[in-house]
Amino acid sequence: MNYIDKNAVITGGGSGVGFALAKLLVDGGARVAITGRSQATLDAARERLGENAVAIRGDVASLPDLDALTERVKGEFGTIDALFVNAGIATVTPFESTTEELYDELFAINVKGAFFTVQKLAPLLSTGAGVVLTTSNVNAMGMLDTSVYAAGKAALRSMARSLARELLPRGVRVNAVSPGPIDTGILEIMMTAEAAARFKAERVADNPMRRFGTPDEIARAAAFLAFDATYTTGAELVADGGVTQL
Ligand SMILES: NC(=O)c1ccc[n+]([C@@H]2O[C@H](COP(=O)([O-])OP(=O)(O)OC[C@H]3O[C@@H](n4cnc5c(N)ncnc54)[C@H](OP(=O)(O)O)[C@@H]3O)[C@@H](O)[C@H]2O)c1
């Protein structure tokens, strides 16, 4: 695809789906700003992406960090054509043992962080720009051990509609991409290797395509929403092998 002269911001762009998206856009000629909390992850990603990538460290749950991100992006790019609100954590815990700290952390990053990422960067969005919120197909499922994560992602799916209404007068579209199980390593961060292996085997068994998706498959869906889906706003593109549809 051709993304020449396009500027994009990808939160959580140093790894997984966000990195695959950054690579897709840079390979197509775009300039991207990637964010995340780990400087080492960002440095490695920046190295692989080359000089059309800018790495900006920050926590999406911190409003001062989001203000700093906005200033830096303004200085680097001036305006942006696509904003990918992709940063997130996927902590899964049994309902009974879920702590207040875990609840607050999930909502602070996945929900509050997403909302204020859009609010802070909105002034930089050009006419015709696309915003893509990364939710999850679990926003429409009742999966064990995911009640807090899924509720946060359902909030994001809802926000795609409301923010689409808010930004419509500016000619900005807002949509949601909802991945199913994608093998990015996020599970291994959030649970033991043994639990991750068991969780993965279950997800493959109950998926109509009998496989995980790839980060690149989600990257292409997100890029489509941001750049090509010019008559689509407030919508959700589910990319999950059909598990919530068939
Ligand atoms: N993989 C799946 O099966 C799956 C399924 C459905 C939805 N998703 C969603 O897809 C998105 C990408 O996940 P992924 O699978 O690609 O996992 P990943 O590789 O862990 O990517 C998540 C990224 O978000 C960043 N991040 C996390 N917390 C942050 C914070 N507070 N501030 C800034 N950056 C933060 C992480 O970097 P740092 O840790 O360095 O901050 C990381 O680069 C997430 O929103 C996830 O919920 C994933």
The ligand as an ORCA input file, in Angstrom:
! r2SCAN-3c Opt
* xyz 0 1
  N      -2.920    -10.422     21.271
  C      -4.215    -10.666     21.366
  O      -4.662    -11.829     21.364
  C      -5.184     -9.518     21.425
  C      -6.544     -9.791     21.258
  C      -7.459     -8.761     21.323
  C      -7.028     -7.472     21.556
  N      -5.698     -7.225     21.721
  C      -5.298     -5.833     21.964
  O      -4.356     -5.460     20.996
  C      -3.527     -4.402     21.543
  C      -2.071     -4.740     21.264
  O      -1.736     -5.890     22.001
  P      -0.619     -6.940     21.525
  O      -1.269     -8.259     21.491
  O       0.105     -6.417     20.339
  O       0.324     -6.970     22.834
  P       1.724     -6.284     23.175
  O       2.791     -6.700     22.251
  O       1.907     -6.486     24.646
  O       1.417     -4.766     22.867
  C       0.874     -3.867     23.790
  C       1.694     -2.598     23.695
  O       1.071     -1.603     24.525
  C       2.100     -0.978     25.267
  N       1.538     -0.528     26.534
  C       0.968     -1.280     27.516
  N       0.606     -0.492     28.533
  C       0.955      0.788     28.188
  C       0.856      2.035     28.838
  N       0.326      2.168     30.070
  N       1.291      3.142     28.186
  C       1.846      3.024     26.946
  N       1.983      1.874     26.296
  C       1.540      0.755     26.924
  C       3.180     -2.030     25.489
  O       4.463     -1.454     25.672
  P       5.078     -1.215     27.153
  O       4.770     -2.439     27.969
  O       6.518     -1.003     26.885
  O       4.408     -0.008     27.682
  C       3.125     -2.776     24.158
  O       4.001     -2.193     23.209
  C      -3.902     -4.298     23.018
  O      -4.784     -3.206     23.213
  C      -4.607     -5.606     23.297
  O      -5.540     -5.506     24.360
  C      -4.769     -8.209     21.654
*
